[in-house]
Amino acid sequence: MAYAINSDCISCGSCEAECPVSAITEGDSIYIIDAETCTDCGACADVCPVDACVAQ
């Protein structure tokens, strides 16, 4: 199970810097998590100020 970023994302970039496998990239309007690369560690969810990183 991978994490995903929902529409609550404010594009602050906190999650991208915390991802140990570089699965997070900046999208057009919000950040995006590559489900194939995500290891379900939850580091992104731990630092997201608006709780936009959610387990799928």
C-alpha positions as CSV (number, residue, x, y, z in Angstrom):
1,M,0.0,0.0,0.0
2,A,1.4,3.4,-1.0
3,Y,0.7,6.9,0.2
4,A,-1.0,9.5,-2.0
5,I,-1.4,13.3,-1.8
6,N,-4.9,14.6,-1.9
7,S,-6.2,18.0,-3.0
8,D,-5.6,19.5,0.5
9,C,-1.9,19.8,-0.6
10,I,-0.6,23.4,-0.3
11,S,2.5,22.7,-2.4
12,C,4.9,23.5,0.5
13,G,7.4,20.9,-0.4
14,S,7.9,19.5,3.1
15,C,7.1,16.0,2.0
16,E,9.4,15.9,-1.0
17,A,12.4,16.6,1.2
18,E,11.5,13.9,3.7
19,C,10.9,11.0,1.3
20,P,13.8,8.5,1.7
21,V,13.2,7.0,-1.8
22,S,12.5,10.2,-3.8
23,A,9.0,9.1,-4.7
24,I,7.5,12.6,-4.4
25,T,7.7,15.2,-7.2
26,E,6.1,18.5,-7.8
27,G,3.0,18.2,-10.0
28,D,1.1,20.9,-11.8
29,S,-0.9,22.1,-8.8
30,I,0.0,19.6,-6.0
31,Y,2.8,17.2,-5.2
32,I,2.5,13.7,-6.5
33,I,3.7,10.3,-5.0
34,D,4.8,7.6,-7.4
35,A,3.0,4.5,-6.0
36,E,5.5,2.2,-7.6
37,T,8.4,3.8,-5.7
38,C,6.7,4.5,-2.4
39,T,7.7,2.2,0.4
40,D,4.8,3.1,2.7
41,C,7.1,4.5,5.4
42,G,4.8,7.5,6.3
43,A,7.6,10.1,6.5
44,C,5.6,12.4,4.2
45,A,2.5,12.1,6.4
46,D,4.6,12.9,9.5
47,V,5.7,16.3,8.2
48,C,2.7,17.4,6.1
49,P,1.2,20.5,7.8
50,V,-2.3,20.0,6.3
51,D,-2.5,16.2,6.5
52,A,-2.6,15.8,2.7
53,C,-0.4,12.7,2.6
54,V,-2.7,9.7,3.2
55,A,-2.4,6.0,3.0
56,Q,-4.2,4.3,0.2
